[in-house]
Amino acid sequence: MLEFLKTWTIHIVTVMILITILEILIPNHSMKPYVKIVVGLLVMLSILQPLIKIKNGEIQFEEKILEASEAIDEYALSFQANSFQESQNKQLISLYKMRIETDIRERIEAQYPVQIVNIRSEIEENTEKETFGSIKSLHIVFDRDIDSNQVGEIKKEIHSLYGTNEKDIYIDSKW
């Protein structure tokens, strides 16, 4: 459709330029009014050309509208799919973090005489990275103080299970 409008506009501009040149070349005498009538008819035909094509059935608006509608629908569907994928990734990451935290809580509370008050994990959430899903840091708060030997054991166990660097595991007691 845009190609048609572009061609039509170029055609009208070309006709106008040729008419201007023709009027400059024709001397002022008795033929000028007749030339102006012919030129006016040419301009009107150039402007009316799209209507004539529509009447003759050369331009199919229904097909153009259908093509545009299909393109819009395809774009909308693609956008919705991307939005759905992002939402699904966020939900999976949230569930993954919750399961890691629950697993760590259950293991520690089963092996040591402590209760975990709070546990917070930070994982690699960028799906493009090779380390996607790895624990970047872990913060555990216990209900009471525990000795440094137990802290070391807990850090080693978490490191062996999840590959988390022991420096990135923070253990505190409730104040």
N, C-alpha and C positions, 0 to 999 in steps of 0.2 A: 504494500500500500504506500509506504514512504517512497519507494522507488518510483511509483506512478506519479506521486505529487511532485517529486523532484524533476522528473521528465516534463511534466506539464508546465511547471514554472519556467524551466529553461526554454521550452517552446514559446511561451508567451513573451519572455524577455527577448528572444531572438526575433520574433515577429515585430516587436516594438522597435528594436534597433534597425531592422531593415526598412520599416515604414519611415522612421526618422530620416534615414539616409535617402530614401526615395523622395520625400518631401523637400529635402535640401536640393536635390538634383533637378527637380521639376521647376521650371521658371514660372513666375507669376503671370499667368494668362488664363484664358477661358477654360482650359482643361483641368485646372486645379480642383474645382468643386467635384468633378466626376471622379478624379483620383481619390479625393477624400472620402467619397461614398464607398468606393471599392476597398480602400484601406480600412474604413470602419467596419465593413462586412468581414474582412479578414481577421480583424481583432476580435469581433464578436464570435466568429467560428473558433478561433483559438481558445477563447474563454469557455465556450460552450462544449468543447470537445469531450470533456469527461461526462457530461450529461448525455451526449449522443452515444458514447460507449456504454453507459449504463443502460440506456434504452434498448440498444442492440444486443445486450447480454454479454458484452465482451469483458465486463468487470463483474466478478462474482463476490459480492459483499459477504454473503453467508459463509463462503469458504475462508475468507480473510478473518472474519469474526471468530469462526471455529478454531482456526490456527492460533489466533491470539489467546483465546480462552484456554486452549490446551497448554500453551506455553505458561500461562499464569498458573494453571492448576498444577503443572509439573513443578514449577518453582515453589509453590506453597507446600506441596507434598514433600519436597526435598527439605525445606525449612523445618517442617514438622518432624521429619525423621531425624534431623540433626538435633533438634530440641529434645526429642524423646531420648536419643542416645546420650546426650549430656545429663539429662535427669536420671537415667538409668545408671550411668557411671557414678554419679554422686551417691545414689542409694546403695550401690554395691560397695563403695569405699566406706560409707558410714557403717554398713553391716560388717564389713571386714574389720574395721577398727573395734567395733563392739565385741566381736568374737575374740579378737586378740586380747582385749582387756579382760573379758570374762575368763578366758583360758588362763591368763597369768594370775588373776585373782584366785581361781580355784586351786591352782597348783601351789601357790604360796601359802594360802590359808590351810591347805591339807598338810603341808610339810612343817609349818612353823606355827607356834602358838600366838598368832597375831591376827588382827582383823584389818583389812584394808578399808580405809575411810574414803579414799578417792584414788582413782587411777586415770591418767590422761596420757594418750599416746598421740604422736605426730608421725604420720607415714608419708612416704613419697606418693603424691597423688597425680603426678604428671604421667599419663599413659604412654607418652612418647619416650620416656627415659627407660633405660635398661633396669634401673633399680626400682621400678614401679612396685609399690606394695611393701617395700622394706620399711622397717621402723627407723625413723630418723631420731626420735627421742622418746623417752618414757619417763613419766613422773608418777611416783607411787607415794601415797601418804598413808602411814599406819596409825592405828589408834594409840600406840604407845611407842616409847623408845626401844630400839633393838640394838644389840651389840654389833660392833664393826665386823666380826667374823660372819655373822648371819647376813649382814649387808653384802659382804664379798661373795658369799655362797649364792645369794639371790641373784646378784648381778651376773655371776658365772653361769648360772642355770639359764637365765634369760638370754645371755649371749649364745650359749650352746643351742638353745631351741630356735631362736629367731635371727641369730647372726648380728645382733645389735651391738655396737661398740659399747664397752662397759662405761666409758666416759659419758655416754649419752643417756645413761640410766640414772635418774635422780631419785633418791629415797629419803623421805622426811618422816617425822612423826607429827602427830596432831598436837597443836599447841594448847 
